[in-house]
Amino acid sequence: MESLLLGKSNRNMPQIPDSSRGRKRLRQEEEKEEEEEIRAESSDADQTLSLEESLTFSDTLVALRIIRAQFPNIDKVSIRPFILRSQLYSCVKDRTQVDRELESLRRDKQLRIFKLNTGQDDHAIMFLDDYLSQMERVMKRMEEKKQGDLEVFDWFRNHVIDVNLEPSIDHQELCLLLSHGGKVKDDHISLLINAGLLTRQLIDPNMFWFAVPNIGSVLKGLSQGRKELLSLLNRRRYKEIMLAPLEKKCLRFSPLDMRFHLRDLIGSGHLKTVNTPTGLVVRVSKD
């Protein structure tokens, strides 16, 4: 009797095409694997290095790898790890060295640097493999939605990203490089913008910033987390807190963790660390 009821119930249920169901399952599995990879890297970093133990480095590439490994796992946002330039300034004392080594790594195509739309002079650094992985995710989603002429993504990856290593590109050069893949149409440019790979510059609409897809909600959290952390410290009598307990606190308005924000605000000069007999203290910098 039970099997008959189940059979009848199944006959009445709408059938989902196998191909659609398979693509969805494959995408979910890929995203789960990437999230587990990031979580494992973060876990390893958490177990070996607290912020107090990993606050300073002598080498920019080492700092980049450590901060990348400590990138927080963000729920409901599919994004690969990125590092802020300000975070590097917090842990490599010589800023000129940081800028020089970043430039060398950028020219060697190990990483890309992105101007962030935060209203401040913020730059994100992403290892090239992470950026290409992020781009691949977007391509697959656009493919599933069957949005536009998707060959432009291959042109962008093979002829634009590999040639133009700068944070921005003008419309003429973009079309010229894309044309190595095929005939460029306005719809192709719109598709790249809609995918989050390009954003128009407000000052000059013929110029584009290269962008990181899916980063928008994270940037909102970045701005809110900065305000929340500074407010927390400013409410203290001496505007300071011991680093070790502060690092363990959770922020209410940012998906990024306390360690991410501390590195950022120390590097940008809003906060500073002071050595005391009981450990490092984080203090608001005087205006």
C-alpha positions in Angstrom: 0.0 0.0 0.0 2.8 2.4 1.0 4.6 1.8 -2.3 1.5 2.4 -4.3 1.0 5.7 -2.5 4.6 6.7 -3.1 4.2 5.8 -6.8 1.1 7.9 -7.1 2.7 10.8 -5.3 5.7 10.7 -7.6 3.5 10.7 -10.7 1.9 13.9 -9.6 5.1 15.7 -8.9 6.5 18.0 -11.7 9.5 16.5 -13.4 12.8 18.4 -13.3 15.0 17.9 -16.4 18.0 15.7 -15.6 20.4 18.1 -17.4 19.3 21.1 -15.4 19.4 19.1 -12.1 22.9 17.8 -13.0 24.3 21.2 -13.7 22.9 22.6 -10.5 24.3 19.7 -8.5 27.7 20.1 -10.2 27.8 23.8 -9.4 26.9 23.2 -5.8 29.6 20.5 -5.5 32.3 22.8 -7.0 31.3 25.7 -4.7 31.4 23.4 -1.7 34.9 22.1 -2.6 36.2 25.7 -3.0 34.6 26.8 0.3 36.1 23.8 2.1 39.5 24.6 0.6 39.4 28.2 1.9 38.1 27.0 5.2 40.9 24.5 5.5 43.5 27.1 4.7 42.0 29.5 7.3 41.8 26.8 9.9 45.5 26.0 9.4 46.4 29.6 9.8 44.2 30.0 12.8 45.8 27.1 14.6 49.4 28.3 14.0 49.3 32.1 14.1 47.3 34.6 16.1 47.3 38.2 14.9 49.8 39.1 17.6 52.2 36.3 16.3 51.7 37.2 12.7 51.5 41.0 12.8 54.8 41.8 11.0 56.7 40.2 8.1 59.9 41.2 6.2 58.7 39.9 2.8 55.6 41.1 0.9 54.9 37.7 -0.8 55.0 35.9 2.6 52.6 38.4 4.0 50.3 38.0 1.1 50.2 34.2 1.5 49.6 34.3 5.2 46.8 36.9 5.0 45.2 35.0 2.1 45.2 31.8 4.2 43.5 33.7 7.0 40.8 35.1 4.8 37.4 34.5 6.6 34.8 32.1 5.3 31.9 34.3 4.3 28.4 32.7 4.3 26.2 33.2 1.2 28.9 35.0 -0.7 30.9 33.2 -3.3 34.2 35.0 -3.4 37.8 34.0 -3.5 40.3 35.5 -1.0 41.6 39.0 -1.5 44.0 41.2 0.5 43.9 44.9 1.0 47.0 47.0 0.3 46.4 48.6 3.7 46.7 45.2 5.3 50.2 44.8 3.8 51.2 48.2 5.1 50.2 46.9 8.6 52.6 44.0 8.5 55.5 45.1 6.3 57.0 48.2 7.9 58.6 49.6 4.7 55.7 50.8 2.5 58.1 51.6 -0.4 59.2 48.0 -0.3 55.6 46.8 -0.4 54.8 49.0 -3.4 58.0 47.9 -5.2 57.4 44.2 -4.5 53.7 44.4 -5.5 54.7 46.0 -8.8 57.1 43.2 -9.4 54.6 40.5 -8.6 52.0 42.2 -10.8 54.3 42.4 -13.8 55.2 38.7 -13.3 51.5 38.0 -13.5 51.3 36.4 -10.1 48.6 38.8 -8.9 46.2 41.6 -10.0 45.4 44.8 -8.2 41.9 46.3 -8.2 40.7 49.8 -7.3 37.7 49.3 -4.9 34.5 51.4 -5.0 34.5 52.3 -1.3 34.8 56.0 -1.6 38.3 55.8 -0.3 41.7 55.0 -1.8 41.3 51.3 -1.3 43.0 48.6 -3.4 42.4 44.9 -3.3 45.1 42.3 -4.3 44.1 38.9 -5.6 46.4 36.1 -6.7 45.8 35.5 -10.4 44.7 31.9 -9.9 42.0 33.1 -7.5 40.9 35.8 -9.9 40.6 33.4 -12.8 38.7 31.0 -10.5 36.3 33.8 -9.6 35.9 34.6 -13.3 35.2 31.0 -14.1 32.3 30.9 -11.5 30.7 33.9 -13.1 31.1 32.4 -16.6 29.3 29.2 -15.5 26.4 31.1 -14.0 26.0 33.3 -17.1 26.1 30.1 -19.1 23.3 28.5 -17.1 21.2 31.6 -17.5 22.0 31.7 -21.3 22.7 35.4 -21.1 24.2 36.8 -24.3 27.2 36.0 -26.4 29.3 34.1 -23.9 32.4 33.8 -26.1 33.3 37.3 -24.9 34.4 35.8 -21.5 37.0 33.7 -23.3 38.2 36.7 -25.3 38.4 38.7 -22.1 40.4 36.1 -20.3 42.8 35.2 -23.2 43.3 38.6 -24.8 42.6 41.3 -22.2 43.6 39.9 -18.8 46.8 38.4 -20.1 47.9 41.6 -21.9 46.7 44.6 -19.8 48.0 44.3 -16.2 46.9 47.7 -15.0 43.9 48.4 -12.7 42.1 50.2 -15.5 41.6 50.1 -19.3 40.1 52.6 -21.8 37.3 51.6 -24.2 39.4 51.8 -27.3 42.1 49.4 -25.9 39.4 47.1 -24.5 37.7 46.7 -27.9 41.0 46.3 -29.7 42.1 43.5 -27.4 38.7 41.8 -27.5 38.7 41.9 -31.3 41.6 39.4 -31.3 38.9 36.9 -30.4 36.1 38.0 -32.7 33.9 40.9 -33.8 33.1 43.1 -30.8 29.6 44.5 -30.1 28.3 46.8 -27.5 26.4 43.9 -26.0 29.7 42.2 -25.3 30.9 45.1 -23.2 27.5 45.2 -21.3 27.8 41.5 -20.6 31.3 42.0 -19.0 29.9 44.9 -16.9 26.8 42.9 -15.8 29.1 40.0 -14.8 31.0 42.3 -12.5 34.3 42.1 -14.4 34.3 45.8 -15.4 33.0 49.0 -13.9 32.8 52.4 -15.6 34.8 55.2 -14.1 32.6 58.1 -13.0 35.0 60.8 -14.0 35.5 59.4 -17.5 32.9 57.0 -18.9 35.4 55.8 -21.6 37.6 54.3 -18.9 36.9 51.1 -17.0 38.2 49.7 -13.8 38.8 45.9 -13.7 36.7 44.5 -11.0 36.2 41.4 -8.8 32.8 39.8 -9.4 30.5 39.3 -6.3 32.6 41.7 -4.2 29.8 44.3 -3.7 28.2 43.0 -0.5 31.6 42.4 1.0 32.7 46.0 0.4 29.5 47.2 2.1 30.5 45.0 5.1 34.1 46.4 4.9 32.8 50.0 5.3 30.4 49.1 8.1 33.0 47.0 9.9 35.5 49.8 9.9 32.9 52.2 11.5 31.9 49.5 14.1 35.4 48.8 15.2 36.4 52.4 15.5 33.2 53.1 17.4 34.0 50.2 19.8 37.4 51.6 20.6 36.3 55.2 20.8 33.8 54.3 23.5 36.6 53.0 25.7 38.0 55.4 28.3 41.5 55.4 26.9 40.4 54.4 23.4 42.4 51.2 23.5 42.0 47.4 24.0 44.4 44.5 24.4 44.9 42.9 21.0 44.4 39.2 22.1 40.8 39.5 23.4 39.9 42.1 20.8 40.8 39.7 18.0 38.3 37.1 19.3 35.4 39.6 19.2 32.8 39.3 16.5 31.5 42.3 14.5 27.7 42.6 14.0 27.7 44.5 10.7 30.5 42.9 8.7 30.9 39.4 7.2 34.7 39.9 7.5 36.3 38.9 10.8 38.0 41.1 13.4 41.5 40.2 12.2 40.8 41.3 8.7 39.5 44.7 9.9 42.4 45.2 12.4 45.0 44.7 9.8 43.2 47.1 7.5 42.8 49.9 10.1 46.3 49.5 11.4 47.7 49.7 7.9 45.6 52.8 7.0 46.8 54.6 10.1 43.4 54.8 11.9 44.7 52.4 14.6 48.1 51.7 16.0 49.6 49.0 18.2 51.6 49.6 21.4 53.9 47.1 23.2 53.1 46.8 26.9 54.4 44.3 29.6 51.2 42.3 29.2 51.1 42.2 25.4 50.1 44.3 22.4 47.5 47.0 22.9 45.4 48.4 20.0 44.8 52.1 20.3 43.0 54.7 18.2 45.5 57.0 16.5 45.3 60.7 17.3 44.0 63.0 14.6 
